[in-house]
Amino acid sequence: MPVKNRFAELLPEITAWRRDFHENPELLFEVHRTAGKVAELLRSFGCDEVVEGIGRTGVVGVIKGKTDTAGRVVGLRADMDALPILEATGLPYASKTPGKMHACGHDGHTAMLLGAAKYLAETRQFDGTAVVIFQPAEEGGGGGREMVADGMMERFGVQEVYGMHNWPGLPVGSFAIREGALMAAADQFEIVVTGKGGHAAKPHETIDTTLVAAHIVVALQSIASRNVDPLKQVVVSTCTFRTESEAHNVIPQTVLLKGTVRTMDPAVQDFVEGRIKAIAENTAAAFGATAAVNYMRGYPVTVNAPDNTAYAIDVAKKVSGQVNPDVAPQMGAEDFSYMLNERPGAYIFLGNGDTAMVHHPAYNFDDNAIPFGASWYAGMVEERMPAA
């Protein structure tokens, strides 16, 4: 099952969909135009059922095979939302909306899954049901969580589910995957340090929150370097340091710190949360200040099930022959994890070539990857539910 000839024929059409999505990016759950076009196309393909509004603005299409003797149901997922980034590609199909762009390739994911849906609806060479899932709000909104909470898995009888993400730096058409934890849990923290503000010329009459917060920032780095087993992946990054004053001669009353924690192991995740609170509170106390910590759990770890990873590898090998079955875990996060927590499945990376990295203003999805990704999506249905 190499790249299917049908996708070579469909490439201009799929590319046109992709570039239309690229020109018209939408954020989070506000993907009304994108979702509307997806639903319209799915209906034009002859899908047996198209349902809008799952998880607020998600779209689900149902395609029944020629037979259904085994009652099998396979789900395929793509994300639809863009990012709040000012595009700097200079492309003729660049974003028409300043400050919004498809800087992560979700336009490509959506187009590839649409191409697979068109092919599957035309051929129906499988025994079971394919469920194509178009998800909003992957970029921080938790659209995957919302679709699951909306009862999607039960409503459509999904038994296993597969997803894909393009990856700059991998050759176009190549794949990479690993069994187990593939992408990290992503948590956030906020720390409000309160001291005693005053005049910068009289620091002895204050409790200097800038100094206290600086000590906390440095001390938090000891979690990864001295508290967690070096063989366990963890990232603690303080990304915002904000005082209540911008004056040169004022020691502020409060300082706000914000950051993120990335982990691959739930036990490490729990431990790091406790350490952040202990370090912040006790460091502040040592200086006579206080620290209030708000720790917020985000996307869980993206975990590929063993059997489903093997199925995904097998299809990828048949599509391109270029597969890394043991790629290093990535500390980025992905809310497909919510779907994998509900059903066994796997998530795979598809090469995007030598392009700017995702979330960069110069990033662009490589349309040459479309036949490979669409073939893999379709192949997961045909291989997991072979025609009776």
VOPAGU-2260 file (C-alpha; in pm, 1 decimal, decimal comma):
REM VOPAGU-2260
SITE   aa  ch    i         X         Y         Z
SITE  MET   A    0       0,0       0,0       0,0
SITE  PRO   A    1     232,8     278,0    -118,9
SITE  VAL   A    2     106,2     633,0    -168,1
SITE  LYS   A    3    -226,9     589,1    -338,3
SITE  ASN   A    4    -256,5     707,3    -698,5
SITE  ARG   A    5    -590,4     864,2    -612,0
SITE  PHE   A    6    -418,8    1112,3    -380,6
SITE  ALA   A    7    -179,8    1213,6    -656,0
SITE  GLU   A    8    -486,5    1287,6    -867,7
SITE  LEU   A    9    -653,1    1474,4    -581,7
SITE  LEU   A   10    -342,9    1672,1    -484,4
SITE  PRO   A   11    -439,1    1997,0    -664,0
SITE  GLU   A   12    -786,8    1988,1    -507,1
SITE  ILE   A   13    -660,8    1906,3    -157,4
SITE  THR   A   14    -390,7    2173,6    -190,0
SITE  ALA   A   15    -656,9    2428,1    -282,5
SITE  TRP   A   16    -853,8    2340,5      33,2
SITE  ARG   A   17    -538,6    2370,2     241,3
SITE  ARG   A   18    -445,0    2709,9     103,6
SITE  ASP   A   19    -798,5    2838,9     148,5
SITE  PHE   A   20    -782,1    2738,9     515,6
SITE  HIS   A   21    -440,1    2904,1     535,7
SITE  GLU   A   22    -573,6    3232,0     397,7
SITE  ASN   A   23    -860,3    3231,0     646,4
SITE  PRO   A   24    -718,9    3126,7     986,9
SITE  GLU   A   25    -942,1    3107,3    1292,9
SITE  LEU   A   26    -853,3    3067,5    1659,2
SITE  LEU   A   27    -955,6    2822,8    1930,6
SITE  PHE   A   28   -1329,6    2745,0    1921,9
SITE  GLU   A   29   -1409,6    3032,1    1681,9
SITE  VAL   A   30   -1347,6    2813,5    1376,0
SITE  HIS   A   31   -1692,6    2870,9    1227,8
SITE  ARG   A   32   -1584,7    2925,0     866,9
SITE  THR   A   33   -1339,5    2634,6     874,0
SITE  ALA   A   34   -1585,5    2395,1    1036,4
SITE  GLY   A   35   -1857,5    2503,9     797,5
SITE  LYS   A   36   -1642,3    2430,6     493,9
SITE  VAL   A   37   -1535,4    2095,7     640,2
SITE  ALA   A   38   -1898,7    1995,3     694,8
SITE  GLU   A   39   -1996,3    2112,2     345,9
SITE  LEU   A   40   -1717,8    1908,9     185,3
SITE  LEU   A   41   -1795,8    1597,0     389,0
SITE  ARG   A   42   -2157,2    1613,2     274,4
SITE  SER   A   43   -2046,6    1658,5     -87,8
SITE  PHE   A   44   -1832,3    1343,9     -55,7
SITE  GLY   A   45   -2142,3    1142,9      35,4
SITE  CYS   A   46   -2057,9    1071,0     397,8
SITE  ASP   A   47   -2333,4     871,6     565,6
SITE  GLU   A   48   -2360,7    1120,7     849,7
SITE  VAL   A   49   -2214,0    1464,3     919,4
SITE  VAL   A   50   -2260,8    1618,9    1262,3
SITE  GLU   A   51   -2159,0    1971,8    1355,3
SITE  GLY   A   52   -2124,9    2130,7    1698,1
SITE  ILE   A   53   -1948,9    1843,0    1875,1
SITE  GLY   A   54   -1732,7    1997,7    2147,0
SITE  ARG   A   55   -1879,5    2338,9    2055,2
SITE  THR   A   56   -1745,8    2372,2    1699,1
SITE  GLY   A   57   -1609,0    2028,6    1612,6
SITE  VAL   A   58   -1727,4    1830,1    1309,0
SITE  VAL   A   59   -1763,1    1452,1    1280,0
SITE  GLY   A   60   -1820,6    1257,2     959,5
SITE  VAL   A   61   -1926,7     892,9     941,0
SITE  ILE   A   62   -1831,9     672,1     645,4
SITE  LYS   A   63   -1959,8     316,0     635,9
SITE  GLY   A   64   -1767,0      47,0     453,7
SITE  LYS   A   65   -1916,3    -186,3     195,0
SITE  THR   A   66   -1962,3    -439,2     473,5
SITE  ASP   A   67   -1983,5    -429,5     849,8
SITE  THR   A   68   -1962,9    -790,8     956,2
SITE  ALA   A   69   -1728,7    -723,1    1247,8
SITE  GLY   A   70   -1886,9    -402,4    1378,7
SITE  ARG   A   71   -1551,3    -226,7    1389,0
SITE  VAL   A   72   -1517,5     153,7    1420,5
SITE  VAL   A   73   -1190,9     344,8    1365,8
SITE  GLY   A   74   -1157,1     717,5    1437,9
SITE  LEU   A   75    -921,8     957,0    1256,0
SITE  ARG   A   76    -860,0    1304,8    1395,8
SITE  ALA   A   77    -731,6    1637,1    1258,7
SITE  ASP   A   78    -719,7    1979,0    1427,3
SITE  MET   A   79    -855,2    2295,1    1264,0
SITE  ASP   A   80    -742,0    2601,7    1462,1
SITE  ALA   A   81    -465,5    2852,0    1393,6
SITE  LEU   A   82    -240,3    3066,0    1616,1
SITE  PRO   A   83    -234,9    3434,8    1718,8
SITE  ILE   A   84      83,1    3505,9    1518,5
SITE  LEU   A   85     153,6    3769,5    1253,8
SITE  GLU   A   86     249,0    3577,9     938,2
SITE  ALA   A   87     584,3    3655,2     776,6
SITE  THR   A   88     594,1    3408,1     487,3
SITE  GLY   A   89     515,3    3645,9     200,8
SITE  LEU   A   90     319,7    3367,2      32,7
SITE  PRO   A   91      50,6    3452,1    -224,3
SITE  TYR   A   92    -196,8    3265,1      -2,2
SITE  ALA   A   93     -76,5    3417,8     324,7
SITE  SER   A   94    -323,6    3494,0     601,9
SITE  LYS   A   95    -577,0    3762,0     519,5
SITE  THR   A   96    -625,6    3830,6     889,8
SITE  PRO   A   97    -337,6    4020,6    1053,5
SITE  GLY   A   98    -228,1    3861,1    1378,1
SITE  LYS   A   99    -364,2    3515,8    1293,5
SITE  MET   A  100    -192,4    3242,3    1094,2
SITE  HIS   A  101    -172,9    2868,2    1048,9
SITE  ALA   A  102     172,5    2847,6    1202,0
SITE  CYS   A  103     136,0    2486,3    1314,6
SITE  GLY   A  104       6,1    2317,6    1000,5
SITE  HIS   A  105    -345,7    2244,3    1116,9
SITE  ASP   A  106    -458,1    2363,8     773,8
SITE  GLY   A  107    -257,1    2074,2     629,5
SITE  HIS   A  108    -392,3    1823,1     882,0
SITE  THR   A  109    -750,9    1922,5     804,1
SITE  ALA   A  110    -693,3    1908,4     428,2
SITE  MET   A  111    -525,2    1566,1     443,8
SITE  LEU   A  112    -807,5    1416,6     648,3
SITE  LEU   A  113   -1060,9    1566,2     408,4
SITE  GLY   A  114    -871,8    1402,9     122,8
SITE  ALA   A  115    -877,7    1069,4     305,1
SITE  ALA   A  116   -1250,2    1110,3     373,6
SITE  LYS   A  117   -1320,9    1175,7       4,3
SITE  TYR   A  118   -1125,3     865,6     -95,9
SITE  LEU   A  119   -1288,1     644,1     169,1
SITE  ALA   A  120   -1636,4     762,9      71,4
SITE  GLU   A  121   -1559,7     686,6    -294,6
SITE  THR   A  122   -1409,2     342,4    -247,5
SITE  ARG   A  123   -1548,2     203,9      82,2
SITE  GLN   A  124   -1304,3     -85,7      59,6
SITE  PHE   A  125   -1323,6    -173,2     427,7
SITE  ASP   A  126   -1537,6    -373,9     665,8
SITE  GLY   A  127   -1665,4    -141,7     935,6
SITE  THR   A  128   -1710,3     229,7     997,0
SITE  ALA   A  129   -1464,7     518,1     964,4
SITE  VAL   A  130   -1524,5     823,9    1183,3
SITE  VAL   A  131   -1339,6    1138,0    1072,8
SITE  ILE   A  132   -1297,1    1390,9    1354,2
SITE  PHE   A  133   -1222,7    1758,8    1293,6
SITE  GLN   A  134   -1135,3    1923,7    1621,7
SITE  PRO   A  135   -1127,6    2291,2    1726,1
SITE  ALA   A  136    -907,2    2456,7    1986,7
SITE  GLU   A  137    -600,3    2236,2    2003,0
SITE  GLU   A  138    -382,3    2541,4    2063,0
SITE  GLY   A  139    -456,3    2583,3    2431,3
SITE  GLY   A  140    -834,0    2553,9    2435,3
SITE  GLY   A  141    -868,0    2182,5    2499,4
SITE  GLY   A  142   -1098,2    2109,0    2207,8
SITE  GLY   A  143   -1013,7    1740,3    2230,5
SITE  ARG   A  144   -1128,5    1736,5    2590,7
SITE  GLU   A  145   -1451,0    1911,3    2494,8
SITE  MET   A  146   -1531,5    1667,3    2214,8
SITE  VAL   A  147   -1473,5    1373,4    2447,7
SITE  ALA   A  148   -1684,2    1536,9    2720,8
SITE  ASP   A  149   -1959,6    1585,6    2461,3
SITE  GLY   A  150   -1986,8    1206,8    2434,7
SITE  MET   A  151   -1824,8    1174,5    2092,6
SITE  MET   A  152   -1663,6     835,4    2154,2
SITE  GLU   A  153   -1984,7     677,0    2276,2
SITE  ARG   A  154   -2214,0     849,4    2027,3
SITE  PHE   A  155   -2019,1     728,0    1724,6
SITE  GLY   A  156   -1896,7     401,7    1877,1
SITE  VAL   A  157   -1526,5     480,2    1825,8
SITE  GLN   A  158   -1313,1     182,1    1931,6
SITE  GLU   A  159    -965,2     309,4    1844,2
SITE  VAL   A  160    -840,3     649,0    1731,2
SITE  TYR   A  161    -542,9     784,5    1536,7
SITE  GLY   A  162    -394,5    1129,6    1483,6
SITE  MET   A  163    -106,6    1294,2    1300,8
SITE  HIS   A  164     109,2    1605,9    1315,5
SITE  ASN   A  165     351,3    1742,2    1060,2
SITE  TRP   A  166     709,7    1784,1    1180,9
SITE  PRO   A  167     966,6    2023,3    1032,0
SITE  GLY   A  168    1313,8    1874,7    1015,9
SITE  LEU   A  169    1193,6    1531,0     905,3
SITE  PRO   A  170    1211,2    1457,9     530,9
SITE  VAL   A  171     882,9    1506,1     348,4
SITE  GLY   A  172     691,9    1178,3     341,1
SITE  SER   A  173     882,4    1019,3     628,2
SITE  PHE   A  174     717,7     923,6     957,9
SITE  ALA   A  175     827,7     910,2    1321,9
SITE  ILE   A  176     655,5     757,8    1623,1
SITE  ARG   A  177     720,6     577,9    1949,5
SITE  GLU   A  178     530,5     347,6    2180,2
SITE  GLY   A  179     429,4     494,8    2516,2
SITE  ALA   A  180     477,0     858,5    2611,6
SITE  LEU   A  181     531,3    1060,6    2294,0
SITE  MET   A  182     445,5    1416,6    2402,5
SITE  ALA   A  183     445,7    1579,7    2744,1
SITE  ALA   A  184     184,2    1691,5    2990,1
SITE  ALA   A  185     168,4    2072,5    2990,6
SITE  ASP   A  186      86,0    2249,4    3316,3
SITE  GLN   A  187      94,6    2617,1    3405,8
SITE  PHE   A  188     177,6    2801,7    3725,9
SITE  GLU   A  189     136,8    3152,4    3861,3
SITE  ILE   A  190     319,6    3280,5    4167,0
SITE  VAL   A  191     228,3    3609,7    4333,0
SITE  VAL   A  192     507,7    3732,3    4560,4
SITE  THR   A  193     398,9    3991,0    4815,8
SITE  GLY   A  194     640,7    4194,7    5022,8
SITE  LYS   A  195     658,7    4555,9    5133,7
SITE  GLY   A  196     694,5    4818,4    4866,3
SITE  GLY   A  197     878,2    5142,2    4907,2
SITE  HIS   A  198    1141,2    5383,4    4782,9
SITE  ALA   A  199    1434,0    5227,0    4598,7
SITE  ALA   A  200    1674,3    5452,2    4792,0
SITE  LYS   A  201    1559,2    5294,9    5120,4
SITE  PRO   A  202    1558,0    4916,8    5052,8
SITE  HIS   A  203    1613,4    4845,9    5424,5
SITE  GLU   A  204    1262,8    4974,6    5490,0
SITE  THR   A  205    1109,0    4736,9    5236,3
SITE  ILE   A  206    1076,5    4368,2    5166,4
SITE  ASP   A  207    1205,1    4366,1    4810,3
SITE  THR   A  208     973,7    4148,8    4604,7
SITE  THR   A  209    1193,7    4180,5    4294,6
SITE  LEU   A  210    1484,6    4023,5    4482,6
SITE  VAL   A  211    1260,2    3755,8    4635,2
SITE  ALA   A  212    1104,3    3666,4    4300,8
SITE  ALA   A  213    1447,4    3648,3    4136,9
SITE  HIS   A  214    1561,1    3398,5    4401,1
SITE  ILE   A  215    1247,0    3192,8    4335,7
SITE  VAL   A  216    1312,1    3187,4    3960,2
SITE  VAL   A  217    1665,6    3059,2    4015,9
SITE  ALA   A  218    1559,3    2809,0    4283,0
SITE  LEU   A  219    1291,3    2658,5    4059,6
SITE  GLN   A  220    1565,7    2541,8    3823,3
SITE  SER   A  221    1691,4    2310,3    4096,8
SITE  ILE   A  222    1382,8    2092,4    4046,4
SITE  ALA   A  223    1507,7    1954,1    3714,5
SITE  SER   A  224    1876,8    1962,6    3806,3
SITE  ARG   A  225    1864,9    1832,5    4163,5
SITE  ASN   A  226    1522,4    1694,4    4257,7
SITE  VAL   A  227    1408,1    1475,8    3966,9
SITE  ASP   A  228    1580,2    1159,8    3843,5
SITE  PRO   A  229    1792,7    1274,4    3546,3
SITE  LEU   A  230    1649,5     987,5    3340,6
SITE  LYS   A  231    1300,4    1135,8    3381,5
SITE  GLN   A  232    1203,8    1417,8    3146,2
SITE  VAL   A  233    1099,2    1744,4    3307,6
SITE  VAL   A  234    1106,6    2111,0    3205,8
SITE  VAL   A  235    1029,1    2398,1    3443,1
SITE  SER   A  236    1028,3    2736,0    3268,6
SITE  THR   A  237     943,2    3071,8    3426,2
SITE  CYS   A  238     834,0    3281,6    3131,1
SITE  THR   A  239     681,1    3597,6    3280,7
SITE  PHE   A  240     823,9    3829,5    3549,9
SITE  ARG   A  241     591,7    4125,6    3602,3
SITE  THR   A  242     598,9    4396,7    3868,3
SITE  GLU   A  243     315,5    4633,4    3948,8
SITE  SER   A  244     536,8    4935,3    3874,7
SITE  GLU   A  245     759,2    5038,5    3585,6
SITE  ALA   A  246     925,8    5319,7    3776,2
SITE  HIS   A  247    1303,3    5319,9    3820,9
SITE  ASN   A  248    1285,3    5418,5    4184,4
SITE  VAL   A  249    1001,2    5205,5    4323,5
SITE  ILE   A  250    1037,2    4869,0    4493,7
SITE  PRO   A  251     707,0    4698,1    4408,1
SITE  GLN   A  252     463,1    4556,2    4658,3
SITE  THR   A  253     396,2    4250,7    4442,4
SITE  VAL   A  254     556,5    4053,7    4160,5
SITE  LEU   A  255     377,7    3805,9    3934,1
SITE  LEU   A  256     562,3    3505,1    3791,5
SITE  LYS   A  257     411,5    3278,6    3525,9
SITE  GLY   A  258     550,4    2962,9    3373,6
SITE  THR   A  259     501,7    2614,4    3240,1
SITE  VAL   A  260     591,8    2262,3    3350,4
SITE  ARG   A  261     637,8    1974,5    3105,4
SITE  THR   A  262     653,2    1615,1    3227,4
SITE  MET   A  263     617,9    1263,1    3085,6
SITE  ASP   A  264     528,1    1078,5    3405,5
SITE  PRO   A  265     222,8    1146,5    3627,7
SITE  ALA   A  266     427,9    1076,4    3941,3
SITE  VAL   A  267     687,5    1334,5    3834,2
SITE  GLN   A  268     405,0    1576,1    3752,4
SITE  ASP   A  269     266,3    1544,3    4106,5
SITE  PHE   A  270     613,9    1580,8    4258,0
SITE  VAL   A  271     699,2    1893,4    4058,6
SITE  GLU   A  272     373,9    2061,4    4158,0
SITE  GLY   A  273     460,6    2005,8    4524,5
SITE  ARG   A  274     816,9    2128,2    4483,0
SITE  ILE   A  275     711,5    2450,7    4309,3
SITE  LYS   A  276     479,3    2534,4    4596,7
SITE  ALA   A  277     739,1    2447,1    4862,2
SITE  ILE   A  278    1023,3    2636,7    4693,8
SITE  ALA   A  279     816,7    2948,4    4627,8
SITE  GLU   A  280     657,5    2965,7    4972,1
SITE  ASN   A  281     971,5    2887,9    5170,5
SITE  THR   A  282    1203,3    3106,8    4964,4
SITE  ALA   A  283     963,8    3397,0    5009,5
SITE  ALA   A  284     937,0    3327,2    5383,8
SITE  ALA   A  285    1315,2    3336,4    5418,9
SITE  PHE   A  286    1304,9    3700,5    5306,6
SITE  GLY   A  287     997,3    3791,0    5509,2
SITE  ALA   A  288     767,1    3787,2    5205,9
SITE  THR   A  289     482,4    3555,4    5103,7
SITE  ALA   A  290     419,7    3359,7    4785,6
SITE  ALA   A  291      79,6    3238,9    4667,7
SITE  VAL   A  292     103,2    2960,6    4408,8
SITE  ASN   A  293    -170,1    2870,3    4162,0
SITE  TYR   A  294     -82,1    2545,3    3980,3
SITE  MET   A  295    -305,1    2455,2    3685,3
SITE  ARG   A  296    -305,1    2112,3    3521,2
SITE  GLY   A  297    -312,8    2125,3    3141,2
SITE  TYR   A  298    -304,3    1867,0    2864,7
SITE  PRO   A  299    -209,1    1519,4    2988,4
SITE  VAL   A  300      73,7    1306,9    2849,2
SITE  THR   A  301      13,8    1179,1    2496,1
SITE  VAL   A  302      54,7     802,6    2530,2
SITE  ASN   A  303      59,0     566,1    2232,1
SITE  ALA   A  304     -81,5     219,7    2304,8
SITE  PRO   A  305     160,7     -64,7    2212,4
SITE  ASP   A  306     -57,1    -255,6    1964,8
SITE  ASN   A  307    -190,6      57,0    1797,8
SITE  THR   A  308     161,3     197,5    1762,7
SITE  ALA   A  309     257,9    -120,5    1578,9
SITE  TYR   A  310     -42,7     -82,5    1347,4
SITE  ALA   A  311      50,4     279,8    1275,3
SITE  ILE   A  312     412,3     184,3    1201,0
SITE  ASP   A  313     302,9     -93,1     965,1
SITE  VAL   A  314      84,1     143,8     761,2
SITE  ALA   A  315     353,3     414,5     757,0
SITE  LYS   A  316     608,8     164,2     625,2
SITE  LYS   A  317     371,5      63,6     347,6
SITE  VAL   A  318     309,6     428,2     257,1
SITE  SER   A  319     667,5     555,3     244,6
SITE  GLY   A  320     918,0     306,1     382,5
SITE  GLN   A  321    1078,9     585,7     584,8
SITE  VAL   A  322     974,5     533,2     946,8
SITE  ASN   A  323    1155,7     601,5    1272,3
SITE  PRO   A  324     976,7     369,7    1520,9
SITE  ASP   A  325    1156,6     506,4    1827,9
SITE  VAL   A  326    1168,0     883,7    1796,0
SITE  ALA   A  327    1274,5    1075,3    2106,2
SITE  PRO   A  328     985,1    1199,8    2323,3
SITE  GLN   A  329     886,4    1560,6    2258,5
SITE  MET   A  330     826,2    1808,9    2541,1
SITE  GLY   A  331     554,2    1987,0    2347,0
SITE  ALA   A  332     196,2    1896,4    2436,7
SITE  GLU   A  333    -103,2    1778,7    2235,8
SITE  ASP   A  334    -466,2    1754,8    2341,1
SITE  PHE   A  335    -519,4    1443,1    2129,2
SITE  SER   A  336    -407,3    1295,5    2462,1
SITE  TYR   A  337    -765,4    1329,0    2588,0
SITE  MET   A  338    -887,3    1102,3    2308,6
SITE  LEU   A  339    -607,5     851,9    2374,9
SITE  ASN   A  340    -709,1     846,5    2741,1
SITE  GLU   A  341   -1055,7     733,1    2630,4
SITE  ARG   A  342    -966,0     486,2    2355,6
SITE  PRO   A  343    -650,0     300,2    2250,2
SITE  GLY   A  344    -474,6     455,8    1955,4
SITE  ALA   A  345    -160,0     625,1    1833,7
SITE  TYR   A  346     -23,6     961,5    1724,8
SITE  ILE   A  347     240,2     990,1    1452,5
SITE  PHE   A  348     466,1    1261,7    1309,1
SITE  LEU   A  349     480,6    1327,3     932,8
SITE  GLY   A  350     787,2    1494,8     783,2
SITE  ASN   A  351     744,6    1853,8     663,9
SITE  GLY   A  352    1095,9    1894,4     525,2
SITE  ASP   A  353    1346,2    2169,7     588,6
SITE  THR   A  354    1104,0    2442,7     693,1
SITE  ALA   A  355    1074,4    2685,9     979,5
SITE  MET   A  356     964,2    2516,2    1300,7
SITE  VAL   A  357     598,9    2517,9    1397,7
SITE  HIS   A  358     476,6    2830,6    1584,5
SITE  HIS   A  359     722,0    3043,7    1385,7
SITE  PRO   A  360     590,5    3334,3    1171,5
SITE  ALA   A  361     776,7    3197,0     867,1
SITE  TYR   A  362     639,2    2842,0     899,0
SITE  ASN   A  363     444,3    2688,7     609,9
SITE  PHE   A  364     299,4    2342,0     562,3
SITE  ASP   A  365     462,8    2159,7     268,5
SITE  ASP   A  366     188,5    2049,6      27,6
SITE  ASN   A  367     415,2    1773,1    -104,1
SITE  ALA   A  368     342,8    1588,9     221,5
SITE  ILE   A  369     -30,4    1569,0     145,6
SITE  PRO   A  370     -33,0    1236,8     -46,6
SITE  PHE   A  371     168,5    1068,1     228,7
SITE  GLY   A  372     -50,8    1191,8     512,7
SITE  ALA   A  373    -377,6    1124,7     333,0
SITE  SER   A  374    -256,9     774,9     240,2
SITE  TRP   A  375    -169,2     703,8     603,4
SITE  TYR   A  376    -509,2     821,0     727,0
SITE  ALA   A  377    -690,6     607,9     468,3
SITE  GLY   A  378    -453,6     319,0     524,8
SITE  MET   A  379    -530,3     306,3     896,3
SITE  VAL   A  380    -896,2     243,1     805,8
SITE  GLU   A  381    -830,4     -12,3     531,6
SITE  GLU   A  382    -561,2    -199,5     724,7
SITE  ARG   A  383    -745,0    -206,9    1057,4
SITE  MET   A  384   -1076,3    -301,4     893,7
SITE  PRO   A  385    -984,8    -500,6     582,7
SITE  ALA   A  386   -1270,2    -564,7     340,0
SITE  ALA   A  387   -1452,6    -888,9     413,2
